[in-house]
Amino acid sequence: MTRTLEREIGPLLASLKDTSDSSRGVVKDLGQNLQQVLSDLSMPVFYVPGEHDVLEDEGKSYLQRFGKGTQGAGWYSFDHSGVHFIGLVNVVDLKAGGLGTLGTEQLEWLEKDVAQIAGSTPIVVFAHIPLWSVYPEWGWGTDDSERALSYLKRFGSVSVLNGHIHQVMQKVEGHVTFHTAMSTAFPQPAPGAAMSPGPMRVDADRLRKVLGLARMSFHDVNHPIAITDVPLDAEAGAAAKHEIAVDNFSFSPAMASVPVGSTITWTNHDDVPHTVVATERQFKSPVLDTGEQFSHRFDAPGSYAYFCSLHPKMTGRIVVG
């Protein structure tokens, strides 16, 4: 895992992975290795613990190494570029079946933390176990997340980032977008697809396709936060291709974040023609009939809004950085 981190992790905002594996008795070594690898980064790194970080010594080693300036079991918040970030801890005192829990003390802190923040402020929440009920039978959820989310309902843009399940899943409830990420260690089965959660065996040639990172791009407070999942095999070349489906009178995904040099390809799956036109006219497709495609390479950073000129309510955005 250390070699994967050294090879794959560049700019990093939040670590949603376990930093140790107490079941194998290597907490100290892995924690030190991770700290050494991440110390070479040229920007701050923010952490939240996974369940393995707190099992052996109730999280004391984790807090000593990664919890400076945090409260309680390691929760905290900070502001950056007009966005309010909140790191929560839901891996202490796990409920029956492994469900995460935040606890009264942390929930009361959260309520006070967001009370004085304007509702127009974008909010990013990150915690290890999902804050929505992905699959409670496997402990893939947080017992008291509903109370935490109630404090965030008044905000116009809330992004919730989670790890733990080692696969990408998304859900949108009102202004709240939930997003789970892949792992750089091992994949897990889809909910209910196996007898229990745990490492999933895959062929060696597929491994880097099911492991990966999540990139989060923020252009300014007037634009939504864009999250893009990047498999490790896509990291080898910056000029990776990305697909957007034009279907049911919408662009899917409507928001995409890509590195500079990426090529986006739109494919029309509708039975009616569509176009892809940048609002600032940086690119413009011909009329696309069913099955036809349009591609554009993005060589400059920025935020690119676009729409269908035949159906102007169809809109999308590409964030390049």
N, C-alpha and C positions, 0 to 999 in steps of 0.2 A: 504494500500500500504506500510506503514511503516513496518508492520509485515512481509510482503513479502520480503522487502529489508533486514531486519535483518536476516531472515532465509536463503535467497538464495545468497546474494552477498558476495563472498569472495574476492580473488584478483580481482581488477577492474582497467582497464586502462582508459577507456573512457566512460562517461555517455552520451548516445544519447537520453535520455528521458526528457520530461518536468519535471521540479522540482517543479511545482506548478500548480494550477488550478484557475486562476483569476476569472473565471465565477462563482465560488462558494464562492468567497471572503475569501479564506483561503491561500493566497499566503504566508503570513508571517509564519503561523504555519507549512505549509508543508516544506517551505525552511529551517526552523529551525530544523524540525524533520529529514530531509534528511541530513543536515550538521552534526547533532549529531550522526546519524547512521554511516555515512561514516568516521567520525573522529576516529573511533575505528580500521580502517584498518591500516595495517602495511606498506603500500606503498602509493606513491602519487596517487591522483585521478585527472583526467583532465576532464573539463566540456565544453560543448557547450549548449547554450540555446535552448529551444523549444519555440513555438509561445506563449504559455501561460505565459512564463517567461517575456515577453516584452509587453504584452497587457495593463496591468493596469497602469504601471508607466514608460513605454518606456524602461524597462529593468534596471532601476536604482537600484532596490533592488537586482536583480540578480548580477549585476556587483559589488555591495558592498559586497555581500556574497561570490560569486564564481569567480569574474573576476579579482582578483589581478594579476597584471603583464601582462594583456592582452592589446590589442589595440582596438580603435574604440568601436564597440558594443560587443566586447569580443573575437576577433579573435587573434590567436597566432600560434607559431610553436616551436618545440623543437626537439632535437636529442637524441636518446637512442639506444645503442647497434648497431650502424651503420645504423639505420633507421631514416628517417626524417619524423616527424609527423606534420600535419597541421590541426588545428581546425578552421573551418570556421563558419560564422554566416549568415544564409539565411532566418531568420524569422522576420527581421525588414522591414517595408514598403512592406508588401506582395502585390503581384500583383492581378489583378481582378481574382476571382475564387480561390484565396488562393495560387497561385504559389509563390514559394520562389524567393528571389532575393539577390544577393551578393552586388551589387552596385559598382560604379566606384572606390571609395576610397579603398575598400577591394581588388578589383581585381588588382589595381595598386600595392598594398602592396604584394599580392601573386606573381605577376610577379617578383618583386625585391627579394622576399624571396627565390625563387628557382633558380634565375639566376646564382648564384655562386656554386650550388650544382652539383656534378658529376652525369652524366647520369646513372652510375651504382648503384647509391644509391637507395635502396628501399624507396618508398614514401607511407605513409598512410595518407589519408585525411578523416576527419570525420566532418559531419555537420548533422543537425537535419532532414531537408527535403531532399529527394533524389536529387542527382545531375544529374539524368537522368530522362527522361520523362516516368515515370511509368504509370500515368494516368492523363494527364493535366486537364481533365474535372472535376476532384476532387481536383485540386491543388497539385497533387502528382508529383511535378517536380520543377525545378529551372529555372527561365526565362533566366538568363544570364550564365548558367553553361558551355555552349559551349566555351565561352571565357576563363573561368577558366581552363577547361580541355586542351585547346590548349597549355597552359604553361607547361603541364605535359607530352606531347606526346613524348618527347625525352628520358624519363626515361624508363628503362627496366622493372620495376615492380612498378605498382601503384595500391593500394587497396583503394577503396572508400567505407566508412562505413556510413550508414544512418539509422535513425529511422523513426518516424512520422507515417508510414503506419501500424505499429504493426504486420507485417508478413514478412516472409522470401521470398525475391526475389533476383535473381542473373542475372547478365548480364556481358558479356566479350566483350570488343572492343579493339582489338590489345593487348597491354600490360596492359590495364586498366581493373580491375575487380571491378564491382559494387556489393554491398551486403547490403541489408536491413535486419533489425533484428526484432525479436518478441519483445513484450512488457512484463513488469511485472505487468501491470495495467489491461488492457482489450484488447481483440482481435478486429480487424476491418474486414469488409467483403473484399473479393477479388475484384479487380478493376471491376466496372460495375455490380457487383453481387447484388447491392442494389440501392435504389433510391439516396442515398448519403452516404458519409463516416460517421463513428461514431461508438460508442461502439456496439458490436455485442453480442446478447444474446446466450449463450450456456449452455448446461446442466452442472450441478455442477461437475459430474464425468469426464467431458471432459475439464474443465477449465485449469487445470495444463498441459494439452497436447498442448494447443494453446498459452500459455504464456511461456516465457523463456528468456534465456540469449545467448549472442554470445561470444565465446571464440576465441581469436586470439593467435596463437603460432608462434614464430619466432625462428628458429634454428641458422642460421647464414646468412651472406649476399649472400651466394651462393645458398640458397634455397628459394623458394617462401614462402610467408606468408600464413599460413593455418588458415581458419576460420571455426569453427564448431558451429552450432546452437544446443543448449541443452534445450529441454523443461523442465519446472520446475519439472514434474513428474520423469524425468530421474536423477535429482539431488539427489534424495533420496539415490541412491546407486552409488558409484564411479565405480563399476564394470559393467557399462552398456554395452549392446550389440550394435554394430554398423554394418550397412549393406553396402556392396559395390557390385554393379552390374557389372558383366563382360558381356558387350553387345556391338555389332557392333565394335568388335576389339578394345575395350577401357575399362578402369576401370572408374566407375562413382560412387562417385566423385574420381578424380585422386589424389586429395590431401585431407587428413582428419587429423584433430587434435583431440586427445582424451586424457582423463586423465589416469594416471597410473592405471593399473588393468582392463582396458577395454578389451573386446573381439571383434575382427573384424571378420565378416563372409562374405566371397566372394561367390556369386552365379553365375554360368555360365548360361547366357540366350542366348548365341549364339548357332548356329547349328553346330559349330565345337568345338573340345576340346581345352582347355587352361590350363595353370598352373599359380600358384602364387609363385614366388621364390624371396626371399630377396637377394639383391645384395651382402650383407655380410654373407649370408647363415644362418641368425638367424631363418628363417622358410622356409619351402618348402612344397608345396602341391603335392599330386599325380596328375596325369592327370585328369582333370575334364570334364566329358561329359555334355551334355545339362541337366540342372536342378540340377547338383550335386554341393555340397558346400564344402568349406574349412574354418575352423575357427582357429584363433590364439589369445591367450591372451598376452597382452603386460604388463609386470610387471616391466619394467625398462624404465626410461625416455630416450629420444633420438629421432633421425630422422632415419626412416627406409625406404630406397628406395627399390622398388621391380619391377619385370617385369614378363612377360610371356615367359618362355624359348622356347615355340614353335613359338612365334611371338614376337621377342625381341623389336620391336618398341612400344609394349604396355608397358607402364611404369606407376608407381604410387608412392606415398610416404605417410607414416604414421608418424605424429609427435606426440610423447607421452610426456606429461609434466603436 
